[in-house]
C-alpha cells in the first residue's frame, strides 16, 4: 500500500522519524497500529453503550436536563468552602 502525504505533513513525519531514530515507514506503521487499536476500543465501547440503551439498562435524559445538571454541579462546586 502506498500513501501520499501533503508536503508539509511529509516534512513533519520525516522530522519526527529523524528525532526518534526510526524510518518514516516504521513510524507510520506504529502510529496506525495505535490509532486502529483506539478506534477498535472506541467502537466496542459505543456498541456496549448502545446495547445498554437498547436493553433499558441506561435511561436517556433530555439535553436541557443534562445541561441543567451540569450547571447545578458547577455552581455547587463554586460555592463550596475551600
BAKE-365732 format. One record per residue (C-alpha): residue in one letter; x, y, z; residue number from 1. Coordinates in steps of 0.1 Angstrom, whole numbers, plus 2048, in hexadecimal, padded with zeros to 3 digits. Last residue first. Layout:
+--------+-----+-----+-----+-----+
! residu !  xx !  yy !  zz ! num !
+--------+-----+-----+-----+-----+
!      a !   X !   Y !   Z ! NUM !
...
+--------+-----+-----+-----+-----+
***
This chain:
+--------+-----+-----+-----+-----+
! residu !  xx !  yy !  zz ! num !
+--------+-----+-----+-----+-----+
!      x ! 786 ! 901 ! 9F8 !  82 !
!      x ! 761 ! 909 ! 9FE !  81 !
!      x ! 74B ! 8FB ! 9E3 !  80 !
!      x ! 739 ! 915 ! 9CF !  79 !
!      x ! 74C ! 90F ! 9AE !  78 !
!      x ! 747 ! 8E9 ! 9B1 !  77 !
!      x ! 721 ! 8ED ! 9B6 !  76 !
!      x ! 71F ! 906 ! 999 !  75 !
!      x ! 732 ! 8ED ! 982 !  74 !
!      x ! 71B ! 8D0 ! 98D !  73 !
!      x ! 6FC ! 8E5 ! 986 !  72 !
!      x ! 709 ! 8EF ! 964 !  71 !
!      x ! 70F ! 8CB ! 95B !  70 !
!      x ! 6ED ! 8C0 ! 968 !  69 !
!      x ! 6DC ! 8DB ! 954 !  68 !
!      x ! 6F0 ! 8D2 ! 935 !  67 !
!      x ! 6E5 ! 8AE ! 938 !  66 !
!      x ! 6C1 ! 8B8 ! 93E !  65 !
!      x ! 6C2 ! 8CD ! 91E !  64 !
!      x ! 6D1 ! 8B0 ! 90A !  63 !
!      x ! 6B5 ! 899 ! 916 !  62 !
!      x ! 6C0 ! 87A ! 929 !  61 !
!      x ! 6C5 ! 856 ! 91D !  60 !
!      x ! 6C0 ! 83A ! 935 !  59 !
!      x ! 6DA ! 81F ! 935 !  58 !
!      x ! 6D3 ! 7FA ! 93B !  57 !
!      x ! 6B5 ! 7FE ! 923 !  56 !
!      x ! 6C1 ! 7E2 ! 90C !  55 !
!      x ! 6C5 ! 7FA ! 8EE !  54 !
!      x ! 6D8 ! 813 ! 903 !  53 !
!      x ! 6F0 ! 7FA ! 912 !  52 !
!      x ! 6F5 ! 7EA ! 8EF !  51 !
!      x ! 6FD ! 80D ! 8E2 !  50 !
!      x ! 716 ! 812 ! 8FE !  49 !
!      x ! 727 ! 7F0 ! 8F6 !  48 !
!      x ! 728 ! 7F8 ! 8D1 !  47 !
!      x ! 738 ! 81A ! 8D9 !  46 !
!      x ! 752 ! 80A ! 8F0 !  45 !
!      x ! 75B ! 7F0 ! 8D5 !  44 !
!      x ! 75E ! 80B ! 8BB !  43 !
!      x ! 774 ! 81F ! 8D1 !  42 !
!      x ! 78B ! 801 ! 8D8 !  41 !
!      x ! 78D ! 7FA ! 8B2 !  40 !
!      x ! 795 ! 81F ! 8AB !  39 !
!      x ! 7B0 ! 81E ! 8C6 !  38 !
!      x ! 7C0 ! 7FF ! 8B7 !  37 !
!      x ! 7BE ! 80E ! 894 !  36 !
!      x ! 7D0 ! 82D ! 8A0 !  35 !
!      x ! 7EB ! 819 ! 8B2 !  34 !
!      x ! 7F2 ! 804 ! 893 !  33 !
!      x ! 7F1 ! 823 ! 87D !  32 !
!      x ! 80B ! 834 ! 892 !  31 !
!      x ! 822 ! 816 ! 892 !  30 !
!      x ! 81E ! 811 ! 86D !  29 !
!      x ! 825 ! 836 ! 866 !  28 !
!      x ! 844 ! 835 ! 87C !  27 !
!      x ! 852 ! 816 ! 86A !  26 !
!      x ! 84B ! 827 ! 848 !  25 !
!      x ! 85C ! 847 ! 854 !  24 !
!      x ! 87C ! 834 ! 85E !  23 !
!      x ! 887 ! 836 ! 882 !  22 !
!      x ! 89F ! 84B ! 897 !  21 !
!      x ! 883 ! 85C ! 8AA !  20 !
!      x ! 88E ! 87F ! 8A0 !  19 !
!      x ! 893 ! 873 ! 87C !  18 !
!      x ! 870 ! 864 ! 87C !  17 !
!      x ! 862 ! 884 ! 88A !  16 !
!      x ! 873 ! 899 ! 86F !  15 !
!      x ! 868 ! 881 ! 853 !  14 !
!      x ! 844 ! 881 ! 85F !  13 !
!      x ! 844 ! 8A7 ! 862 !  12 !
!      x ! 852 ! 8AA ! 83E !  11 !
!      x ! 838 ! 892 ! 832 !  10 !
!      x ! 81D ! 8A6 ! 842 !   9 !
!      x ! 829 ! 8C6 ! 832 !   8 !
!      x ! 82C ! 8B5 ! 80F !   7 !
!      x ! 809 ! 8A7 ! 811 !   6 !
!      x ! 80A ! 882 ! 816 !   5 !
!      x ! 806 ! 865 ! 7FD !   4 !
!      x ! 801 ! 842 ! 80A !   3 !
!      x ! 80C ! 823 ! 7F8 !   2 !
!      x ! 800 ! 800 ! 800 !   1 !
+--------+-----+-----+-----+-----+
***
